[in-house]
Amino acid sequence: FRNGGTVIEMMTAEGAQHLKKPDIKKKFLEALDPTATIKDRVYQVIIQFVPLTFNPGNPDHIENLEQENNWSLGALTSARWVKPPEKCNNNQRVAHIMASFNDPNVAN
């Protein structure tokens, strides 16, 4: 339990994948509690030396990063600068981002 939530642990990976299917997920939540939500697990990683020209809020930049690294499309769920670019030194050209992945294999 975290913040009033409940953790549901599946017996198999196949069962977990089945529950993540949109139609199954919807029916499950309706039966459990119409106000309930399912939060997918994320795996956070620091990616070092990313050019400051990268915009973590731009979906095209995220997709390009996935393609350049041969990650599956959609594996990178979000990214943000560890230190905001406006607070970086004027001569600085790279910085680190905190990236969130939905796949532990990609995160490794």
Residue frames as a rotation matrix with the C-alpha (Angstrom) as fourth column:
PHE 1
0.579 0.815 0.000 0.00
0.815 -0.579 0.000 0.00
0.000 0.000 -1.000 0.00
ARG 2
-0.652 -0.737 -0.181 1.32
0.723 -0.675 0.144 3.40
-0.228 -0.038 0.973 -0.91
ASN 3
-0.943 0.309 -0.124 -0.68
-0.321 -0.943 0.092 6.62
-0.088 0.127 0.988 -0.64
GLY 4
-0.171 0.946 0.274 -3.84
-0.631 0.108 -0.768 4.61
-0.756 -0.304 0.579 -0.03
GLY 5
0.079 0.148 -0.986 -3.21
-0.964 0.263 -0.038 2.38
0.254 0.953 0.163 -3.05
THR 6
0.589 0.119 0.800 -3.23
-0.362 0.923 0.129 -1.35
-0.723 -0.366 0.587 -3.46
VAL 7
-0.403 -0.744 -0.532 -0.59
-0.891 0.186 0.415 -3.46
-0.210 0.642 -0.738 -5.17
ILE 8
0.751 0.599 0.276 -1.92
-0.472 0.781 -0.409 -6.35
-0.461 0.177 0.870 -7.21
GLU 9
-0.376 -0.925 -0.051 0.70
-0.783 0.288 0.551 -8.99
-0.495 0.247 -0.833 -7.94
MET 10
0.598 0.564 -0.570 0.03
-0.794 0.517 -0.321 -11.39
0.114 0.644 0.756 -10.79
MET 11
0.626 -0.321 0.711 1.19
-0.144 0.848 0.510 -15.01
-0.767 -0.422 0.484 -10.67
THR 12
0.085 -0.577 0.812 2.59
0.854 0.462 0.239 -14.92
-0.513 0.673 0.533 -14.21
ALA 13
-0.737 -0.403 -0.543 3.96
0.039 -0.827 0.561 -12.37
-0.675 0.392 0.625 -16.66
GLU 14
-0.840 0.477 0.260 1.30
0.383 0.181 0.906 -13.52
0.385 0.860 -0.335 -19.12
GLY 15
0.048 0.885 -0.463 -1.42
0.996 -0.010 0.085 -12.68
0.070 -0.466 -0.882 -16.59
ALA 16
-0.131 -0.185 -0.974 0.03
0.430 -0.896 0.112 -9.21
-0.893 -0.404 0.197 -16.08
GLN 17
-0.961 -0.242 -0.131 0.21
-0.022 -0.408 0.913 -8.61
-0.274 0.881 0.387 -19.84
HIS 18
-0.516 0.845 0.142 -3.37
0.737 0.353 0.576 -9.82
0.437 0.402 -0.805 -20.21
LEU 19
0.181 0.599 -0.780 -4.57
0.910 -0.402 -0.098 -7.36
-0.372 -0.692 -0.618 -17.54
LYS 20
-0.468 -0.462 -0.754 -2.82
0.190 -0.885 0.424 -4.49
-0.863 0.055 0.502 -19.36
LYS 21
-0.742 0.289 0.605 -4.91
0.643 0.047 0.765 -4.98
0.193 0.956 -0.221 -22.52
PRO 22
-0.923 0.297 0.245 -7.18
-0.317 -0.947 -0.045 -1.90
0.219 -0.120 0.968 -22.78
ASP 23
-0.066 0.981 -0.180 -10.48
-0.521 0.120 0.845 -3.78
0.851 0.150 0.503 -22.94
ILE 24
0.129 0.030 -0.991 -9.56
0.610 0.786 0.103 -6.18
0.782 -0.618 0.083 -20.12
LYS 25
-0.822 -0.519 -0.233 -8.14
0.517 -0.511 -0.686 -3.35
0.237 -0.685 0.689 -18.01
LYS 26
-0.677 0.630 0.379 -11.36
-0.529 -0.776 0.344 -1.34
0.511 0.032 0.859 -18.44
LYS 27
0.279 0.826 -0.490 -13.62
-0.192 0.547 0.815 -4.24
0.941 -0.133 0.311 -17.39
PHE 28
-0.141 -0.436 -0.889 -11.37
0.781 0.503 -0.371 -5.07
0.609 -0.746 0.270 -14.44
LEU 29
-0.960 -0.275 0.052 -11.41
0.199 -0.803 -0.562 -1.49
0.196 -0.529 0.826 -13.17
GLU 30
-0.335 0.916 0.220 -15.17
-0.609 -0.389 0.691 -1.18
0.719 0.098 0.689 -13.61
ALA 31
0.416 0.486 -0.769 -15.65
0.190 0.780 0.596 -4.33
0.889 -0.394 0.232 -11.50
LEU 32
-0.346 -0.660 -0.667 -13.06
0.829 0.116 -0.546 -3.30
0.438 -0.742 0.507 -8.89
ASP 33
0.051 0.341 -0.939 -13.99
0.637 -0.735 -0.233 0.37
-0.770 -0.586 -0.255 -8.47
PRO 34
0.633 0.277 0.723 -15.01
0.770 -0.324 -0.550 2.82
0.082 0.905 -0.418 -11.21
THR 35
0.951 -0.298 0.075 -12.71
-0.304 -0.949 0.088 5.47
0.045 -0.106 -0.993 -9.69
ALA 36
0.512 -0.793 0.330 -9.68
0.148 0.460 0.875 3.15
-0.846 -0.400 0.353 -9.55
THR 37
0.733 -0.400 -0.551 -6.69
-0.672 -0.299 -0.677 3.49
0.106 0.867 -0.487 -11.87
ILE 38
0.781 -0.594 0.194 -3.81
0.536 0.797 0.278 1.24
-0.320 -0.113 0.941 -12.80
LYS 39
0.673 -0.666 -0.321 -0.36
-0.688 -0.724 0.060 2.80
-0.272 0.181 -0.945 -12.82
ASP 40
0.861 -0.443 -0.247 2.17
0.202 0.746 -0.635 0.96
0.466 0.497 0.732 -14.90
ARG 41
0.637 -0.712 -0.297 5.54
0.445 0.023 0.895 0.44
-0.630 -0.702 0.331 -13.29
VAL 42
0.901 -0.422 0.101 8.33
-0.156 -0.532 -0.832 2.68
0.405 0.734 -0.545 -14.53
TYR 43
0.520 -0.833 -0.189 12.08
0.816 0.419 0.397 2.25
-0.252 -0.361 0.898 -14.37
GLN 44
0.987 -0.118 -0.108 14.08
-0.133 -0.980 -0.145 5.45
-0.089 0.158 -0.983 -14.01
VAL 45
0.338 -0.912 0.230 17.55
0.923 0.370 0.109 5.90
-0.185 0.175 0.967 -15.44
ILE 46
0.494 -0.316 -0.810 19.94
-0.162 -0.949 0.272 8.85
-0.854 -0.003 -0.520 -15.67
ILE 47
0.607 -0.353 0.712 21.19
0.795 0.277 -0.540 9.38
-0.007 0.894 0.449 -19.22
GLN 48
0.222 -0.650 -0.727 24.40
0.393 -0.623 0.677 11.37
-0.892 -0.436 0.117 -19.22
PHE 49
-0.616 -0.703 -0.355 25.77
0.064 -0.494 0.867 13.90
-0.785 0.512 0.349 -21.69
VAL 50
0.095 0.743 0.663 22.60
0.944 0.145 -0.298 14.62
-0.317 0.654 -0.687 -23.67
PRO 51
-0.761 -0.383 0.524 22.95
0.570 -0.781 0.255 17.65
0.312 0.493 0.812 -25.98
LEU 52
-0.656 0.492 -0.573 21.06
0.245 -0.579 -0.778 20.68
-0.714 -0.650 0.259 -24.68
THR 53
-0.767 0.410 -0.494 19.36
-0.638 -0.402 0.656 20.89
0.070 0.819 0.570 -28.08
PHE 54
-0.725 0.522 -0.449 17.29
0.431 0.853 0.295 17.87
0.537 0.020 -0.844 -26.96
ASN 55
-0.534 0.657 0.532 13.79
-0.772 -0.636 0.010 18.83
0.344 -0.405 0.847 -25.84
PRO 56
-0.996 0.088 0.031 12.33
0.065 0.899 -0.432 16.20
-0.066 -0.428 -0.901 -23.47
GLY 57
-0.313 0.941 -0.131 8.84
-0.115 -0.175 -0.978 17.66
-0.943 -0.291 0.163 -23.97
ASN 58
-0.063 0.229 -0.971 8.96
-0.969 -0.246 0.005 17.13
-0.238 0.942 0.237 -27.74
PRO 59
0.606 0.380 0.698 7.51
-0.298 0.923 -0.244 13.75
-0.737 -0.060 0.673 -28.81
ASP 60
0.920 -0.316 -0.233 9.66
-0.173 0.206 -0.963 13.81
0.352 0.926 0.134 -31.98
HIS 61
0.024 -0.953 0.302 12.83
-0.866 -0.171 -0.471 14.12
0.500 -0.250 -0.829 -29.88
ILE 62
0.038 0.077 0.996 11.69
-0.763 0.646 -0.021 11.23
-0.645 -0.760 0.083 -27.67
GLU 63
0.895 0.362 0.262 10.95
-0.107 0.742 -0.662 9.09
-0.434 0.565 0.702 -30.72
ASN 64
0.648 -0.726 -0.229 14.32
-0.441 -0.113 -0.891 9.95
0.621 0.678 -0.393 -32.30
LEU 65
-0.160 -0.698 0.698 16.10
-0.986 0.085 -0.141 8.97
0.039 -0.711 -0.702 -29.07
GLU 66
0.382 0.389 0.838 14.26
-0.446 0.872 -0.202 5.63
-0.809 -0.297 0.506 -29.09
GLN 67
0.998 0.034 -0.053 15.17
-0.062 0.407 -0.911 4.99
-0.009 0.913 0.408 -32.71
GLU 68
0.389 -0.921 0.009 18.84
-0.701 -0.303 -0.646 5.99
0.598 0.244 -0.764 -32.30
ASN 69
-0.413 -0.544 0.730 19.20
-0.904 0.342 -0.256 3.56
-0.110 -0.766 -0.633 -29.39
ASN 70
-0.588 0.250 -0.769 17.11
-0.304 0.813 0.497 0.73
0.750 0.526 -0.402 -30.92
TRP 71
-0.888 0.422 0.183 14.56
-0.102 0.206 -0.973 0.91
-0.448 -0.883 -0.140 -28.11
SER 72
-0.503 0.788 0.354 11.02
0.861 0.421 0.287 -0.23
0.077 0.449 -0.890 -28.81
LEU 73
-0.608 0.354 0.711 8.65
0.034 -0.883 0.468 2.58
0.794 0.308 0.525 -29.72
GLY 74
0.430 0.817 0.384 6.95
-0.312 -0.265 0.912 3.88
0.847 -0.512 0.141 -26.58
ALA 75
0.269 -0.398 -0.877 9.50
0.754 0.653 -0.065 2.34
0.599 -0.644 0.476 -24.19
LEU 76
-0.840 -0.526 -0.136 10.64
0.515 -0.691 -0.507 5.82
0.172 -0.496 0.851 -23.10
THR 77
0.063 0.991 -0.116 7.56
0.972 -0.035 0.233 7.12
0.227 -0.127 -0.965 -21.31
SER 78
0.971 0.205 0.121 8.99
0.180 -0.966 0.185 10.44
0.155 -0.158 -0.975 -20.12
ALA 79
-0.030 -0.997 -0.072 12.18
0.941 -0.004 -0.338 12.42
0.336 -0.078 0.939 -19.74
ARG 80
0.964 0.232 0.129 13.20
0.179 -0.927 0.329 15.56
0.196 -0.294 -0.935 -17.89
TRP 81
0.138 -0.942 0.306 16.40
-0.109 -0.322 -0.941 17.49
0.984 0.097 -0.147 -17.31
VAL 82
0.118 -0.202 -0.972 18.10
0.927 0.374 0.034 16.72
0.357 -0.905 0.231 -14.00
LYS 83
-0.374 -0.241 -0.896 19.13
0.524 -0.851 0.010 20.39
-0.765 -0.466 0.445 -13.88
PRO 84
0.700 0.712 0.054 17.05
0.446 -0.377 -0.812 22.86
-0.557 0.592 -0.582 -15.92
PRO 85
0.171 -0.669 0.724 18.99
0.969 -0.020 -0.247 24.08
0.180 0.743 0.644 -19.00
GLU 86
0.599 0.105 0.794 18.42
0.168 -0.986 0.004 27.72
0.783 0.131 -0.608 -18.04
LYS 87
0.917 -0.292 0.271 20.47
-0.348 -0.251 0.903 27.10
-0.196 -0.923 -0.332 -14.88
CYS 88
0.600 -0.736 0.314 23.40
0.758 0.649 0.072 25.59
-0.257 0.195 0.947 -16.80
ASN 89
-0.145 -0.781 -0.607 26.60
0.219 -0.624 0.750 27.45
-0.965 -0.024 0.261 -17.61
ASN 90
0.543 0.385 -0.746 26.40
-0.526 -0.537 -0.660 29.45
-0.655 0.750 -0.089 -20.87
ASN 91
-0.220 -0.739 -0.636 29.26
-0.975 0.157 0.156 27.40
-0.015 0.655 -0.756 -22.34
GLN 92
-0.537 0.049 0.842 27.69
-0.286 0.928 -0.237 24.07
-0.793 -0.368 -0.485 -21.41
ARG 93
-0.497 0.299 -0.815 26.52
-0.853 0.007 0.522 21.98
0.162 0.954 0.252 -24.38
VAL 94
-0.267 0.393 -0.880 25.40
0.007 0.914 0.405 18.73
0.964 0.102 -0.247 -22.69
ALA 95
-0.396 0.209 0.894 23.56
-0.914 -0.187 -0.360 17.76
0.092 -0.960 0.265 -19.51
HIS 96
-0.998 0.053 -0.042 21.88
0.060 0.980 -0.188 14.74
0.031 -0.190 -0.981 -17.91
ILE 97
-0.250 0.968 0.037 18.26
-0.786 -0.225 0.575 13.68
0.565 0.115 0.817 -18.18
MET 98
-0.678 0.250 0.691 16.12
-0.379 0.686 -0.621 11.48
-0.629 -0.683 -0.370 -15.95
ALA 99
-0.528 0.458 -0.715 14.40
-0.716 0.214 0.665 9.01
0.457 0.863 0.215 -18.25
SER 100
-0.254 0.542 0.801 11.47
-0.632 0.534 -0.562 6.76
-0.732 -0.649 0.208 -17.34
PHE 101
-0.710 -0.032 -0.704 11.00
-0.601 0.549 0.581 3.47
0.368 0.835 -0.409 -19.17
ASN 102
0.310 0.884 0.350 8.12
-0.948 0.316 0.042 1.01
-0.073 -0.344 0.936 -19.08
ASP 103
0.878 -0.105 -0.468 10.40
-0.058 0.946 -0.320 -1.97
0.476 0.308 0.824 -19.80
PRO 104
0.776 -0.602 0.185 13.13
-0.264 -0.044 0.964 -3.06
-0.572 -0.797 -0.193 -17.35
ASN 105
0.377 -0.651 0.659 15.16
0.781 0.606 0.151 -4.62
-0.498 0.458 0.737 -20.16
VAL 106
0.482 -0.163 0.861 15.34
0.593 -0.662 -0.458 -1.33
0.645 0.731 -0.222 -22.02
ALA 107
0.917 -0.100 0.386 16.20
-0.325 -0.750 0.577 0.50
0.231 -0.654 -0.720 -18.81
ASN 108
0.593 -0.750 0.293 19.15
0.117 0.440 0.890 -1.83
-0.797 -0.494 0.349 -18.28
